Amino acid sequence: MIIGVALMTTEAAQAQQLQTRECNASNIAFVAEAIAKMADGKQKKTASDEIGLASEAMVEGKDDECKDHLLKATLQTK
């Protein structure tokens, strides 16, 4: 349990260090390109799932939700 909390804290700190990207097709494409270059594995799967959710949220006009998913995808590419 302590490890999980530590990981969540680390992820939150990393998220704060990253600038939140605008939710638009250009930024989604940029992150998707980075994901495509990743080695297959859990991180790539998570990033792919998050970028897909970001795209869906953008289409639905859910800007804050899109930004959240875009940030989560970006974190996986680091």
Secondary structure, 3 states (H helix, E strand, C coil): CHHHHHHHHHHHHHHHHCCCCCCCHHHHHHHHHHHHCCCCCHHHHHHHHHHHHHHHHHHCCCHHHHHHHHHHHHHHCC
